[in-house]
């Protein structure tokens, strides 16, 4: 099983959801667990222009991550427009 490394932005976003939207928080945490086991789920997409970065959709939210054999790094979590602004 991979170790999960959650960067600061996604950590703050998850804390925000804990206070405001526990249903979405539960879905996102479940998806992170799934990605840890299977880092290339069917609905994941490789991000063009960002070597080794992938994204997966959970409703209106996106998780951007990268992985190797030992570590799953959660880089960004947020709404679609916010994520792509953070990447540029």
N, C-alpha and C positions, 0 to 999 in steps of 0.2 A: 504494500500500500504506500502511495506517495505521501510525503509530508506536505501540508498545506501552508503556504506563505501568503498571508493577506496583507497587502500594502496599506498605507495610511488612508488613502482616499476611500477604498472600499470598506475599510473598518469603520470610518466615520459614517459612511452611507448606511451600513448595516445598523449602527447605533441609532441613526435617524429613523430607520424603518421600525426599529423596536418600539419607538415611542408613537409612531404615526400609522403604520400599516403592517400589522403582524401577519396578515394573510400572505402578502407579497414576500415578507421576510422568510416565512416558512418555505415558500416555493423556491426562493433563491438559495437558501441553505441546503435544501434537498438537491437542487441542481449542482451546487458545488460538490456535494458528496458524490453525486453521479459522475461528474467530470473527473474527480479524483480517481475513481475506479476505471472509467472509460473516457480518456481525454479527448477522443474524437467522436462524440455522439453524432448521430445522423444529421441533426439540425445545426451542427457547428459549422462555421465558415472561417476559412483562413483569411486574415486581413491583408489586403493588397498594400504593398509598400512598407509593411512592418514584419520583418523576418521572424517567423516563429510565433506570431501572435494569432490567436483565434478568438472568435466571439460566439456566444450562444444567446438566444433570445428567451426571455421569460416574460411573456406578456409585453408590457410597454418598457420593460427594462432589458438591459444588455449586460453581460459579464464578458470582460476582455481578460484573457489569460494566456499564459505560456506554460510549457511543461517540459520535463525530461523524465528519465526513469525514476528519479528520487523525489523531485519537488514539483508541485503544482503551484504556480504563482498567480494569485488573483490580482490583476493590475488595476482594473477600473470596474465599477458597477454604477449604473445610472440609466437615465432615459437616453434614447437613441441620439438625439441632437447633442446632449451634454457630453456623451462619450466621444463622439467624433471631434468635438471642440477640444477636449482634453488631449486627444492624440496629436493634434496639430499645433 
